[in-house]
Amino acid sequence: MRFPSSRPLDEFVGKRARFSLPTDDSCRGRLVANLIYYQTNYFWIFCIIFVSLSLINPSAVLIGIVFTCFPLALLLLSDIIPEHAANPKFAVPIGLVGAAALIYFMRDLLSFIAVVLLPSLIVLLHALLRQRNIKTKITKFVDSHVPAEKKTPMGYFLGLIGVNSGLFEAELS
């Protein structure tokens, strides 16, 4: 996996950046091309906004992370633990305590979700509204035709969610 360098700020949001509302035809292509070309800039924007919002109420974000990761860990561990070891005598009280804790910490969980979704929305809006240039089209084409071990992180992620980042079409599966 290769990590591309950051693009110049002037090109990202400065004088050379052009913004407009996309048409239905150019919407997907523009989004994919900009996500691949400006991926390092988007990563830094996401991190800066995420940390800034997390500093407003850090305990809520940490509790939200725990309550988001805990069910995922249980889901992964459920395949490891044999069925005969799961004792309903312990599972019901633990489930009730977990549900009560989830209700009690719902505000913190929603704060964490907002802290994650706001930077994501800003990144997606910028990628959608920023007009493509020849560099973004070339980068998108090159990233779609390299082997998996040489792909960029955004190209790999877009491939995982089923977005074809070819030059002429980008279809969501």
Residue pairs with C-beta under 8 A, 6 or more apart in sequence:
1 149
1 150
1 151
1 152
1 153
1 156
2 150
2 151
2 152
3 40
3 152
3 153
4 39
4 40
4 152
5 40
6 40
6 41
6 44
7 37
7 38
7 40
7 41
8 14
10 16
10 17
11 17
12 38
12 41
13 126
17 130
18 130
18 131
19 129
19 130
19 131
20 129
20 131
21 129
22 30
22 31
22 128
22 129
26 132
27 128
28 170
28 171
28 172
29 132
29 169
29 170
30 127
30 128
30 130
30 131
30 132
31 124
31 127
31 128
31 170
32 140
32 158
32 163
32 165
32 170
33 132
33 136
33 137
33 139
33 140
34 126
34 127
34 128
34 130
34 132
34 136
35 42
35 123
35 127
35 154
35 158
36 136
36 139
36 140
36 143
36 152
36 154
36 155
36 158
36 165
37 135
37 136
37 139
37 140
38 126
38 127
38 130
38 136
39 152
39 153
39 154
42 123
42 126
42 127
42 154
43 153
45 119
45 122
45 123
45 126
46 119
46 120
46 123
49 118
49 119
49 122
50 115
50 116
50 119
53 61
53 114
53 115
53 118
53 119
54 61
54 115
57 111
59 108
60 107
60 108
60 111
60 112
61 108
61 111
61 112
61 115
63 105
63 108
63 109
63 112
64 105
64 108
64 109
64 110
64 111
64 112
64 113
64 115
65 112
67 101
67 102
67 105
67 108
67 109
67 112
68 109
68 112
102 109
137 167
140 165
140 167
141 166
141 167
143 151
143 152
143 154
143 155
143 165
144 155
144 164
144 165
144 166
144 167
146 155
148 156
148 159
151 159
155 165
158 165
159 165
162 172
162 173
163 170
163 171
163 172
163 173
164 170
164 171
